[in-house]
Amino acid sequence: MKRFFVVTSLGVLLLAMPGCGFLSQGITYYDSTTYKNLTDLKPEVALLYEGFTLQEFDSVGARGISLKLAQIFEYEKGKGPENRTTFEQIGILRDMIQRHVDDRVQRGPWSAAHRANEVENMSDAFDIAIQTEQLKNKSNYSANVVRETLNEKHTL
């Protein structure tokens, strides 16, 4: 009984401390806006890439994608250093897509095989960014379970 009291008290103390880093800091919360932005933009970019095999380049579509990526990038950057992982993934996506657009503009239409390879690479990069955001949801679930368990033990 004494051990239970000590363990419970220690848990409550850790939760009450403002500097409790392992439970309250360093966990970035899942953001449904980020998830929606990424899942909405992925098929738009794939559609843009479909036109990369054509003689005529869709500069308006490419600028629209660039604008959306810049907006997402700034949104993620504004969430602070705890969001670094997602922010970096968005930066990788932005840079990759810009390289692809530049390549298409400078070298002309892509072959179907080249387009398929680059669409796969782009799709994989989006999937990594989307999964990075989804993992935050699982991390938060685990942290909340620990908090709830400690709170339940304290109220017993």
Order of alpha helices (4+ residues) and beta strands (2+ residues): alpha-alpha-alpha-alpha-alpha-alpha
